[in-house]
Amino acid sequence: MRKLTLLIPILVIALIGVLSSVFVVDEREKALVLQFGQIKAVKEDPGLSFKIPLIQEVVKYDDRILSLDTETIEVTPSDDRRLVVDAFTRYRISDVVQFRQAVGVGGVRVAEDRLGSILNSQIREVLGADQVTSDTILSEDRRELMNRIRNQARDSARSLGIEVVDVRLKQTNLPEQNLNATFARMRAEREREAADEIARGNEAAQRVRALADRTVVETMSEAEREAQVIRGEADAKRNGIFAEAFGADPEFFAFYRSLQAYEKALQGSNSSMVMTPDSEFFDYLKSDRAAK
């Protein structure tokens, strides 16, 4: 009975020792076995593994692709137009031994701080290079710029045991103090373009009006000319008829013209005429001529 009593604690201690020496490496992780801070083993394959209890410890790192958002920074392209840029990167821990040696016990937090500094430095270097303007950064050519930032950041981050998978610029805006000035300049340019369009429209309208007025004048002149021609031809025909009538019967022609003169002269209810008694105007109203 006494032996059983002593055996139970020994078995419990042994069980605890066995359980504390076993650890599981997930397929999404990599593990380091450390002994007094020194790396003794690297566990990259998933499954059960063993360590010495109380002497060795296990540090696990995520083996998946991780994301990091950088801080917003200001860059100055070659055209001296400042831009506010923030980016994000995808990275993974490619070498856990080198990663541990580079960041120590700080782990991912320290690594991301250093990686963020590397990215900001590369963003300033690439976007501030010669021949890189703000229009280039805001155009479709920014893809090439992002690839350059990724490649340079990848070379710099290799010493941390990190592989930079991708880098993307999320936002590229003007600083707040320059944004209003830019909007005002754009508004002024649009107003100038609108004024130019209005001026060109007015000029075109004046040309159309002048052409229409000239067409009206030419049409009226042509119509007036044709009317004068027709009127002249009618007067010529009328005079021809009068001349023919005068030649056929001069006395009747004189009588007809006198009646027309009376009709034009004697109009109204109180027409008065003053003439000498021997005037020939009323010859056809006298009794002797009327009798004839």
C-alpha positions, 0 to 999 in steps of 0.5 A, spaced: 500 500 500 505 504 501 509 503 494 502 504 491 502 511 495 509 513 492 508 510 485 502 515 484 505 521 485 511 519 480 506 517 475 503 523 475 510 527 475 512 523 469 505 524 465 506 531 466 513 531 464 511 527 458 505 532 456 509 538 457 515 535 452 509 534 446 507 540 442 503 540 436 505 544 429 500 546 425 500 546 418 499 554 418 505 555 423 513 554 423 516 553 430 523 554 433 525 550 439 529 554 444 534 552 449 536 558 454 535 562 448 539 558 443 535 555 437 536 548 437 531 545 432 526 548 427 519 545 426 516 546 419 512 540 418 506 539 421 505 534 426 507 532 433 514 534 436 518 533 442 522 538 447 525 537 453 521 540 459 523 546 463 529 546 459 527 548 452 521 552 449 517 553 443 516 559 439 511 559 433 510 563 427 505 564 422 507 561 416 501 564 412 501 571 408 500 577 412 498 584 411 501 590 413 498 597 412 504 603 412 503 610 415 501 615 411 507 619 408 508 625 404 512 625 398 515 630 393 515 628 386 520 631 381 514 636 379 514 639 386 507 637 387 507 634 394 502 628 395 500 624 401 501 616 400 499 610 404 500 603 402 500 596 404 504 590 403 503 582 403 509 579 406 511 572 409 516 569 414 520 565 409 526 564 414 524 563 421 531 562 424 534 568 420 527 572 422 528 570 430 536 572 429 533 579 426 528 581 431 529 577 437 523 576 442 520 582 439 517 577 434 512 580 429 511 587 432 518 589 431 518 586 424 513 590 422 515 596 425 522 595 421 518 593 415 514 599 415 520 603 415 523 599 409 517 600 405 516 608 407 524 609 405 523 605 398 516 609 397 520 616 398 526 613 394 522 611 388 516 616 388 521 622 389 526 619 383 527 623 377 522 623 371 517 621 376 511 626 376 505 627 380 501 625 373 505 619 373 503 617 380 496 618 379 496 615 372 496 607 370 504 607 370 503 607 378 503 599 377 510 599 374 512 604 380 509 599 385 513 593 382 519 597 383 517 599 390 516 591 391 522 589 388 527 594 392 523 593 399 524 585 398 531 586 397 532 590 404 527 585 407 531 579 406 535 580 412 529 580 416 528 573 414 521 576 410 519 575 403 515 581 401 510 578 396 506 585 394 506 592 395 500 596 393 499 604 393 492 605 397 491 612 396 495 618 393 492 624 394 494 632 395 495 635 402 489 638 405 492 645 404 494 644 397 487 641 395 483 647 395 488 651 391 488 645 386 480 645 386 480 653 385 485 652 379 481 647 376 475 651 377 479 657 373 481 652 368 474 650 366 471 657 367 476 659 362 475 653 357 467 655 358 469 662 356 473 660 350 467 655 348 462 661 349 466 666 345 467 661 339 459 660 340 458 667 339 463 668 333 460 662 330 453 665 331 455 672 328 457 668 322 451 665 321 447 671 322 451 675 318 450 670 312 443 669 314 442 677 313 447 677 307 442 672 304 436 676 306 439 682 302 441 678 296 434 675 296 430 681 297 435 685 292 434 679 287 426 680 288 426 687 287 430 687 281 425 682 278 419 686 281 422 692 277 423 688 271 416 685 271 414 692 273 418 695 267 415 690 262 408 691 265 409 699 264 412 698 257 406 693 255 401 699 258 405 704 254 404 700 248 397 699 249 396 707 250 400 708 244 396 704 240 390 706 243 392 713 242 394 712 234 388 709 233 383 714 236 387 720 239 380 724 241 378 718 245 385 717 248 385 724 250 378 724 253 380 718 257 386 721 260 382 727 262 377 723 266 383 720 269 385 727 271 378 729 274 378 722 278 385 724 281 383 731 282 376 731 284 376 727 291 373 729 297 366 733 298 369 740 298 374 740 293 376 747 290 380 749 284 382 756 282 384 756 274 383 761 269 376 761 265 380 759 259 383 753 262 383 747 258 383 742 264 375 742 263 374 742 256 371 735 256 366 738 261 364 744 257 357 744 253 360 745 246 365 739 247 361 735 250 356 735 245 361 734 240 
